[in-house]
Amino acid sequence: MSYFTLILLCLYCLKTTSQSINNDFTFELIHRDSFKSPFYNSTQTEIQKVFNEVQRSINRANYINKEFSPTKNKFEFSLPYEYVGQYLMSYSIGTPPFKVYAFLDTGSNLIWHQCKPCNICYNQTSPIFNPSKSSSYQNIPCSSRSCKTMAYASCSYGRDKCEYTLDYGHGTKTHGDLIMETLTLESTSGSIVSFPKIVIGCGHTNTQGFEYNGKSSGIVGLGKGPTSIIKQLGSLTDDKFSYCLIVNEFYNISNLSSKLNFGDVAVVSGDKVVSTPMVKIFGNQQKDYYYLTLKAFSVGKKRIKYKGFKREGTNASTNNIIIDSGTSVSRLPRRVFHKLESTVKKMVKLKPFPDPTDSFSLCYNTTSKKQNFPVITAHFSGADVKLDTKGVFNTILKGIECFVFRPHDDGLGIFGSLAQTNHLIGYDLKNNIVSFKPTDCTKY
């Protein structure tokens, strides 16, 4: 083999390795109550843990549905940031890389975190990113197209810097500079991948309401908007991501990590895969959620028709439910919930047991008698998804298993993370489909 041929071969191998890293990578997702989480609290009782998670889901649902209220300001929300997510991921920003933890959120777009200098910052217990110490930090000028087209962006007074403002209501805001920075991610395989010139919100003013998140620096938006991480990495990930969420029993959060995949490895294929279309929303500012069409639930062979509420910019029979990783407990219209719950009650032979946490309306004591709960299937358009029993009848305290859905009186349904557990769920933003494959996520 000639020297020239050897050089070409080496260059080809290097290129192939680089493409493999850039198009095929998996990251760790940490549940906020896991032992690995910076939020882990060894003094928290089991009942407190259940109450807090359910309360986060309630507030999250209120936040999402508030956005469709015709009386609210277009970009004003009403949810304290505490309730944004259930899963954390770590990543690094800047050069040299500066490690941070942030909540992953399929219902948000912008990647943002606290930055020095702080005009007003919540008490972040981990170090705060200082952009002046990063050689890759770049401000986005007011004249840029991105600054002019982003709904939450504005031009600063007296300086040529693009700024952002996100208002969560009740005095809770984050405001700062929109910047371009290097984002570095570490794959579970040990591969480290850096992405230059990613648009990030550098928050210098973060007012009241964020104090519950002192161990987190911000959020990573995984929505469909142009500044979300999946859209910004689009050319490398082919607009595809997937995740596999481990079943977490309320009283015993697993120390295992869930997985988030980008690119080629995010493709969900093989036996038992079913897919449903994402529904596009037009004429409404909240078009960046992942809307699906749910037609019915089945409890065993008993089918219960599902119909959502008609709200501004939505259709009650098509885009009637949101799939959301940031909400753990699924929320259903009250009439659907009661039909579903009463059907379950008829099929389970045990006597209902009062929930000691006062969070769920249907629970059973299985300490003395093991119960085989009925299989519940969610019938999406074109996709029948058999839900993992532990994600529907969850152990909230040892021996106490509850039907972990909740009703609400108004708004869109939310298909939460508990109902998604032990499924590999893939999002293909090019073809606008969501795919489901039953998977033991502890072995994935």
C-alpha positions in Angstrom: 0.0 0.0 0.0 1.4 3.4 -1.0 2.0 6.2 1.5 -0.5 8.4 -0.4 -3.2 5.6 -0.2 -2.5 5.1 3.5 -3.1 8.9 4.1 -6.4 8.8 2.2 -7.5 5.8 4.2 -6.7 7.5 7.5 -8.5 10.6 6.4 -11.6 8.5 5.4 -11.6 6.7 8.8 -11.3 10.0 10.7 -14.2 11.4 8.7 -16.3 8.3 9.2 -15.6 8.4 13.0 -16.5 12.1 13.2 -19.8 11.6 11.3 -20.6 8.6 13.6 -20.1 10.7 16.7 -22.0 13.7 15.3 -25.0 11.8 14.1 -25.5 9.1 16.6 -25.4 9.8 20.3 -27.2 9.1 23.6 -27.3 11.1 26.8 -28.3 10.4 30.4 -31.5 11.8 31.8 -31.7 12.1 35.6 -35.0 12.1 37.4 -35.1 15.1 39.8 -35.7 12.8 42.8 -33.0 10.3 41.9 -29.9 9.7 44.1 -27.9 11.1 41.1 -29.9 14.3 41.0 -28.6 17.6 42.6 -32.2 17.9 43.9 -32.1 14.6 45.9 -33.3 15.2 49.4 -32.6 12.4 51.9 -34.9 14.0 54.5 -37.9 14.1 52.3 -40.6 11.7 53.4 -42.4 9.4 51.0 -45.6 11.3 51.4 -43.9 14.6 50.7 -42.3 13.2 47.6 -45.7 12.0 46.2 -47.4 15.3 47.1 -44.6 17.4 45.5 -44.6 15.5 42.3 -48.4 15.5 41.9 -48.4 19.3 42.7 -45.9 19.9 40.0 -48.1 18.1 37.5 -51.1 20.0 38.5 -49.3 23.3 38.2 -47.8 22.3 34.9 -51.2 21.4 33.5 -52.6 24.8 34.7 -49.6 26.5 33.0 -50.1 24.8 29.7 -53.8 25.4 29.5 -53.5 29.0 30.7 -51.6 29.7 27.5 -54.8 29.1 25.5 -56.8 31.6 27.6 -58.1 34.4 25.4 -57.7 36.9 28.2 -54.0 36.4 28.9 -51.2 38.4 27.5 -49.7 36.7 24.4 -46.5 35.7 26.1 -47.4 35.9 29.8 -47.5 32.6 31.7 -48.7 31.8 35.2 -46.4 29.0 36.3 -43.4 29.3 38.6 -40.4 27.8 37.0 -40.2 25.2 39.8 -42.7 23.1 37.8 -41.0 23.1 34.4 -39.7 19.5 34.4 -39.0 16.1 35.9 -35.8 15.2 34.1 -32.4 16.9 34.2 -29.5 16.7 31.8 -26.0 17.9 32.2 -24.0 19.7 29.5 -21.3 22.3 29.2 -21.2 25.7 27.7 -18.3 28.0 26.6 -14.6 27.5 26.1 -13.2 26.1 28.2 -16.4 24.0 28.9 -18.3 25.0 32.0 -20.6 22.2 33.3 -24.3 23.0 34.2 -27.5 21.1 35.1 -30.8 22.0 33.5 -34.3 20.7 33.2 -35.2 19.1 29.9 -38.6 20.4 28.6 -40.5 19.3 25.5 -42.9 22.2 25.9 -40.2 24.9 25.8 -37.8 26.1 23.1 -35.1 28.4 24.3 -32.0 27.0 26.1 -31.3 29.5 28.9 -29.3 29.6 32.1 -28.2 32.2 34.7 -25.1 34.2 33.8 -22.8 36.7 35.5 -22.9 39.5 36.1 -26.2 39.1 38.0 -28.5 42.0 38.3 -30.9 39.8 40.1 -30.2 36.0 40.4 -31.9 33.3 42.3 -29.7 31.5 44.8 -28.0 29.0 42.5 -26.0 26.7 44.7 -23.7 25.6 41.9 -21.3 28.0 40.1 -22.8 30.5 37.7 -21.5 30.8 34.1 -19.3 33.8 33.5 -19.4 34.6 29.7 -16.4 37.0 30.1 -14.2 33.9 30.8 -15.3 32.1 27.6 -13.4 32.6 24.4 -16.3 31.4 22.3 -18.9 33.8 23.7 -20.6 36.0 21.1 -23.4 38.5 21.4 -26.1 38.5 18.8 -26.5 42.0 17.3 -29.8 43.7 17.0 -29.6 43.8 13.3 -29.5 40.0 12.9 -32.4 38.2 11.4 -32.7 35.9 14.4 -33.2 38.9 16.7 -35.9 40.3 14.5 -37.8 37.1 14.1 -37.8 35.7 17.6 -41.1 36.5 19.5 -39.4 36.9 22.8 -36.4 38.9 21.5 -35.9 42.7 21.5 -33.2 45.2 20.8 -31.4 46.7 23.8 -31.3 50.4 24.4 -27.9 52.1 23.9 -26.0 49.0 22.9 -26.1 46.7 19.9 -27.1 43.5 21.7 -30.2 41.3 21.2 -32.0 40.6 24.4 -34.7 38.1 25.5 -37.5 38.2 28.1 -39.6 35.2 29.2 -42.4 36.1 31.6 -43.9 33.3 33.7 -46.4 35.5 35.4 -46.7 36.6 39.1 -43.5 38.5 38.9 -41.4 35.6 37.7 -39.3 36.6 34.7 -36.0 35.8 33.2 -34.2 38.5 31.1 -30.8 38.7 29.6 -28.8 38.6 26.4 -29.3 36.2 23.5 -25.8 34.9 22.7 -24.1 32.3 20.6 -21.9 29.9 22.5 -20.3 26.5 22.2 -22.5 23.7 23.6 -20.7 20.5 24.6 -22.5 17.2 25.3 -21.1 14.0 26.7 -22.6 10.8 25.3 -23.2 7.7 27.5 -20.5 6.0 25.3 -17.9 8.5 26.5 -17.9 10.5 23.3 -17.7 14.3 23.7 -19.4 16.4 21.0 -19.1 20.2 20.8 -21.5 22.4 18.8 -20.4 25.9 18.0 -22.7 29.0 17.7 -25.7 27.7 19.5 -28.3 30.4 20.4 -28.6 30.5 24.2 -30.3 32.9 26.6 -27.8 34.3 29.1 -30.0 35.4 32.0 -28.8 38.4 34.0 -32.1 39.2 35.7 -34.1 36.3 37.1 -36.7 37.5 39.5 -38.8 35.8 42.2 -40.2 32.4 41.7 -37.0 30.7 40.7 -35.7 30.2 44.2 -36.9 26.5 44.3 -34.4 25.7 41.5 -31.2 26.8 43.1 -29.5 23.6 42.1 -30.4 24.0 38.4 -29.0 26.7 36.1 -31.9 26.8 33.7 -33.7 24.8 31.1 -33.1 23.0 27.8 -35.9 23.5 25.4 -36.8 20.4 23.3 -39.9 21.9 21.5 -40.4 22.5 17.8 -39.4 26.1 17.8 -36.2 27.3 16.0 -34.2 27.9 19.2 -34.8 24.5 20.7 -31.8 22.1 21.0 -33.2 19.6 18.5 -33.9 22.3 15.8 -30.5 24.0 16.3 -28.7 20.7 16.0 -31.1 19.7 13.1 -28.5 19.2 10.4 -26.6 16.8 12.6 -29.6 15.0 14.2 -31.8 15.0 11.1 -34.5 16.5 13.3 -35.0 13.3 15.2 -34.8 12.5 18.9 -36.1 9.7 21.2 -36.1 8.8 24.8 -36.8 5.8 27.0 -38.1 6.7 30.5 -37.7 4.2 33.3 -40.7 3.4 35.5 -40.3 5.3 38.7 -42.4 4.2 41.7 -43.2 7.3 43.8 -41.9 5.7 47.0 -38.8 4.2 45.4 -37.2 6.3 42.7 -34.8 4.2 40.7 -31.1 5.2 40.6 -31.0 4.1 37.0 -30.9 6.8 34.4 -33.3 7.3 31.5 -31.9 7.9 28.0 -32.2 10.6 25.4 -31.1 9.9 21.8 -30.3 12.2 18.9 -29.8 11.4 15.3 -29.5 8.0 13.8 -29.8 6.1 17.1 -33.0 8.0 17.7 -34.9 6.2 15.0 -37.5 3.9 16.5 -37.9 0.8 14.3 -38.5 -3.0 14.4 -41.3 -5.2 15.7 -44.2 -3.7 17.6 -43.5 -0.1 16.6 -46.6 2.0 16.1 -46.7 5.6 14.9 -49.1 8.5 15.0 -49.0 11.9 13.3 -48.1 15.1 15.1 -50.9 17.6 14.5 -49.9 21.0 13.2 -51.4 24.0 14.8 -52.0 27.2 12.8 -53.0 30.6 14.0 -52.0 30.1 17.6 -48.9 31.2 19.4 -48.4 27.9 21.2 -47.7 25.9 18.1 -44.5 24.4 19.5 -46.1 21.7 21.7 -46.3 18.2 20.4 -50.0 17.7 19.7 -51.5 14.2 19.0 -54.9 12.8 18.3 -56.3 10.4 20.9 -59.4 8.6 19.9 -60.1 6.3 22.8 -58.8 4.4 25.8 -59.4 0.7 26.3 -59.5 -1.1 29.7 -59.2 -4.7 28.7 -61.8 -5.0 25.9 -64.0 -2.1 27.1 -63.4 1.0 24.9 -64.0 4.5 26.2 -64.2 7.3 23.6 -61.9 10.3 24.2 -62.9 13.8 23.2 -61.0 16.9 24.4 -62.2 20.5 24.8 -62.3 22.9 22.0 -60.1 25.9 22.7 -58.7 28.8 20.8 -56.5 27.5 18.0 -57.3 23.8 18.7 -59.7 21.2 17.5 -61.4 19.0 20.1 -61.4 15.9 17.9 -57.9 16.1 16.3 -55.3 18.0 18.3 -56.9 17.0 21.6 -53.9 15.9 23.7 -50.2 17.0 24.3 -47.5 14.5 24.9 -45.2 16.1 27.5 -42.1 15.0 29.3 -42.4 17.7 31.9 -45.7 16.5 33.4 -45.5 13.2 35.3 -49.2 12.6 36.0 -51.5 12.5 32.9 -54.5 14.9 32.9 -57.8 13.9 31.2 -61.1 15.8 30.8 -63.2 15.0 33.8 -65.9 13.1 32.0 -63.3 10.8 30.3 -61.4 10.3 33.5 -64.5 9.2 35.4 -65.6 6.7 32.8 -62.0 5.3 32.7 -61.8 5.1 36.5 -65.2 3.5 36.9 -64.3 0.9 34.3 -61.1 0.1 36.2 -63.0 -0.2 39.5 -65.4 -2.7 38.0 -62.5 -4.9 36.7 -60.3 -4.9 39.8 -61.6 -7.3 42.4 -59.9 -5.6 45.4 -61.7 -3.1 47.6 -60.5 0.5 47.0 -58.2 1.8 49.7 -57.9 5.5 50.8 -54.8 7.3 49.5 -52.7 8.3 52.5 -51.2 11.1 50.4 -54.6 12.4 49.3 -53.3 12.7 45.7 -55.3 10.1 43.8 -58.9 9.0 44.0 -58.5 5.3 43.3 -55.9 3.2 45.2 -55.6 -0.4 46.4 -53.7 -2.1 49.2 -51.9 -5.0 47.6 -49.8 -6.0 50.7 -51.8 -9.2 51.4 -53.1 -10.0 47.9 -51.3 -9.5 44.6 -53.5 -8.0 41.9 -53.2 -8.3 38.2 -54.4 -5.0 37.0 -56.2 -4.7 33.6 -54.2 -3.6 30.6 -55.0 0.0 29.4 -54.4 0.9 25.8 -54.3 4.4 24.4 -55.7 4.5 20.9 -54.0 7.3 19.1 -54.6 8.0 15.4 -53.0 5.0 13.7 -51.3 3.8 16.9 -52.6 1.6 19.6 -50.2 1.9 22.6 -50.5 -0.6 25.4 -49.4 1.3 28.5 -47.0 -0.2 31.0 -49.0 -1.3 34.0 -46.6 0.2 36.5 -46.9 3.6 34.7 -50.7 3.4 35.2 -51.0 1.7 38.6 -48.0 3.1 40.4 -46.8 2.2 43.8 -47.0 5.5 45.8 -46.2 3.9 49.1 -45.1 0.3 49.8 -48.1 -1.9 49.2 -50.3 0.9 48.0 -50.9 1.1 44.3 -52.9 4.0 42.7 -54.5 4.7 39.4 -52.2 7.6 38.5 -54.3 9.7 36.2 -56.1 12.9 37.3 -59.1 14.8 36.0 -59.3 18.4 35.0 -62.3 20.6 34.1 -61.0 22.4 31.2 -58.3 22.5 28.6 -56.2 20.1 26.6 -55.4 16.6 27.8 -51.8 15.9 28.7 -50.1 12.5 28.2 -47.5 12.6 30.9 -44.2 10.8 31.5 -45.6 8.1 33.8 -47.9 6.9 31.0 -44.9 7.0 28.7 -42.7 4.8 30.8 -41.1 1.7 29.4 -41.6 2.8 25.9 -39.0 4.0 23.4 -40.6 7.1 22.0 -39.3 8.7 18.9 -40.0 12.2 17.5 -39.4 12.7 13.8 -39.9 16.4 13.1 -39.3 16.1 9.4 -42.1 13.6 8.8 -44.2 14.9 11.8 -44.7 11.5 13.5 -44.3 10.2 17.0 -43.4 6.5 17.3 -43.8 4.1 20.3 -42.1 0.8 20.9 -42.6 -1.2 24.1 -39.1 -1.4 25.7 -37.6 -2.3 29.1 -35.8 1.0 29.6 -33.7 -0.5 32.5 -32.0 -2.6 29.8 -32.1 -0.2 27.0 
